[in-house]
Amino acid sequence: MVGLPDGYGKRELASLMADRLPDSLRSSMIVDIVDVTSALREPASQNIERRTLIAGSVVSPRQGSAWTLEALSPSMDDQADHFATILKFLPSYSGTVPESYDVNSGCAVLHLSVSGMSVMLSSDLDIGSDDDRGWRCIVKHRGGAIASSIVKVGHHGSTTAHHMPAWHAMNAKGKSHAAVTPFPARGGSLPREEMLAEIRKHVMSLHVSGKPHSLPARVGKILSKHSPFESYALTTPRPLDGLGQVRFRMRDGDSSPRVTVFQPAWEVIR
């Protein structure tokens, strides 16, 4: 079973459109994503069920499953906004094309539950403009039901995804253990020191899966984002040198996870 988000960011939108448009309109920068969607339609993949990830959809075995993986987003209102924007990018649209596209509001936040352990995979979902969108919608409808033992911090620790009511809900059964992935944002590498200090207040432990402040130079220039057909380009030959791994493991009956850090990942100390 494969779950694909129904709200598309720039690269995902480009992939969707490339799947619908002639070869002459396809961008070479989204070829890998197109390959994945194409592979799922091949005869060898006929037994793979494709699921659309929207709020409330479940990607797990139907019967006798010891685990569940549920999508908590995107909300119906976030999806409606995305579809309205997608229509404006299609070649048949005759109006004014939007100057920008909301990359993150269509992200699928996933909540994994297995043997008493729960994990929040926060993706890049932003807080949301109202209670029917983003994290605000999740908290409104789920509340303490999203309590989590482990949290993959949303949007690389960005302020746009830091929603205190969500942290209160995720910590409803006690403070979680958390990890954040770095990203070479145009305004400076994420996560930033001030947000790491803030997030650290609300978790038992916090790790970063890459070298602090080293990622922008290693990843290289980031292209400007003006249309769905532009993406990020890695301009150095070994862009992943600065990345490590943070591994969480729990057994039945464990009250907290065991954390293993593979350098250059590191722990944020209070």
N, C-alpha and C positions, 0 to 999 in steps of 0.2 A: 504494500500500500504506500502511495506517495502523495503527500499533501503539497499543494501549490497555492500560494496566496492569491486572493482574488483582487487585492488592491495592489497596484503595480507602481514601483518606483521608476526612476528614469530608465535604468537598464532593463528592468522587467517589462516596462511598457514598450520599449524598443523591441524586445523579444516577442511580445504579443503581436505587435504590428508586423514584425518581420514574418511571423507565422501566417499572416493574413494577406501580405502584400507580395507583389512580384519580386523576383530575385534582384532586379535592378535597383530596388529601393532598400535592400538589406544593408546593414552596416557590418563591416568586418569585426568591429569591436564587441559585438554581441553574439559572435558565432558560437561560442561555447554554450551559451544559454539556449540558443536555437538547437544545438545538437542534442541537448537533454530533452527538450520538448519533442524533438523528432524521434529520438530513441524510444520514447514512451508510446509511440504509435506503431512501432515495428512489430512484426509477428512474434518475435522472441519475448516481447514485453506484454503479450496479450493477457497474461494472468495477473498483471500488476493493476490494481485498482487506483485510479486517480481521484483524489478528493480535493474539493475546493475548500480552502481554509477561510472560513468566516467565523464570527463570534458564535460559539456554541457547537461548532463541528468537532467531531472526535476522530482521531487517527489512531486506532488501536484495534486488535482483534475483537470480534463481536461477542464471542462466547467464551466463558471461562478464562478471561484475561486477568492476569495478575497485575496488569498495569494499564493506565489510560493516559493518553496524550490529547489534551483538549485545547483548541484555539479559543482565546479570549477576545480576539480582535481579528480583522477590522470590524467595526460596528456597521450597522445598516446605513447610518448617515454618512460615515466615512466612505463607504463604498459608493453611495449615490454621488458624492462629490467627485470621486475618482472617475466614475463612468461619464459624468457630465464633462469632465476635462478631456478624457480620452476622445470623445466624439469631436471635440474642437481641434484635435491634432490629426484626424483622419483627412486624407486628400479630398474627400467629397465635401468637407465643411467649407462654407463660403464666408463665414464671419471672421472676426478678428481672432487670430491665434493667441492664446495666453502667453505672456512674457515669461512665466515661470510655472513650474509644476511641483506640487507638494510631494516630496520624495518619501516621507516617513509615515503619513497618516494611514496608509494602507497596509502597514506591516502586521504580520500575524504574531502576536504574543502567544507562546505555548506554555501550558502548565502540565507537567509530568507528575503523576502519582503512581508510586509502586511500593508495596510492602511497608506502608506507613511513612515512607519518605516522599517529599514533594519538592519539585524543582521548578523555578520560574525562569523561562527563557524569554527575556524581555524584548528581543529584537531592537528595532530603532523607533518604536512607537513614541510619539510625542504626547505631551500632557493632554492636548485637545482644547478646542476653542469653547466647548460647552459640555454639559453632562451627557450628551449623546455621542461624543466623539473622544477618541484617544483613551488615555488612562483614566480620565474622569468618568467615562462611560463604564469601564471595567469596575472601578470602585463603587459606582452607583448601583450596579446590578449584582456584584459578587461579594463585596465587602470582605469579611473574615474568611470566606471560602477560598481565598487565594493565599492563605498562610503557606509559607514555604520554608523548607530547611536550607535550601541552597538557592541563590539568586544570581543569574547572569545579568549584571547591571545593564540597564537599557541605554542605547545610543551612545556607547563608549563613555558613559559618565557625563554626558552633556546636560546642561541646565534645562534644555527644552524637554527632557524626559524625566526630570527629577520632580516627582509629585509626592509630597509628604503623606497625603492620605493613602497613597498606594503602599508606601513603606510601612505605615501603621497597620494596614491590612495584611501585608506579607509577613509582618512580625507578630501577628495576632497570637501565636502559640510560643513566642520567644524569638529573640533575635536570630536572624539567619546568618549563614556564611555566604560571602559574595565574591565574585570575580568580575573583572572588567577587561575588555579587549581594547587595545590602543588603536588609534586611527589618525592619519595625517591630515587633519582638518586645515582649511586654508587660513584660519585665524590663529593657528598654533595647534600642536599635537594634542589630541584627546587621549586619556583624561587629563584634566588640568589640576594643579595642586590644590586649589581652593575647593574644587568639587570632591576630590579624594578625601580631604579633611572633613567635609560635610557628610559624605556617605559613610565614612568610618565611624561616625557617631551612632549610626543606626544599625550596625551589624556586629556580629561576634568577631569576624575576621574579614579582611579584604585583601585580595591579591590582584595584581596586574599581569597579564600574560605577555609582557614584552618589556624591552628596556625603557626606562624613563627618559623622556625628552630626546630619544635617539631616532625615532621612527621617521620623521619628515625627511631627513637627509638620506636615509636608506631607501625610502620608497620613491622619492623623486618628485618631479613636478606633477601637479594635479591640474587637469584641463578645466577650463571654465565650463560651467554647466548652463547652457542656454536652451537646449532642446532635448527631447527624449532620446535623440540619436547620438548624443555625446556621452562619454563615460570617463572613468578614471584610467589613466595610462601609467604603467610602471616603467620608469625610464632608466632604472638601474638593473644590471644583470642578475643581482641576487637580492631582491627586495625583502625576503623573509628572514634574513639573517638575524634581525632584531627581535624575532618572536620566539616565545617559549610555550609552556603549557602548564595549566593548573588543573590537577586531577582530584576530584572528590569521590570518595568511596564510602558506602555505608552497608552494613549487614543488618539483617532482621534483628530488632531489639536495640540497635545502637541509638543513642540519644543525639549524637552529633557526627558529622562526617570526618573521615581521615583525609587530610589534605597533603598531596604530594606536589612539590613545585619543581618543574624542570626549567633550569636557567635558559635564557635570561629573565624568565618570569620572576616576580618578587612580591613580597608582602608589604602592605602599607601598615606602618606602625603608628599607633595613636600618638 
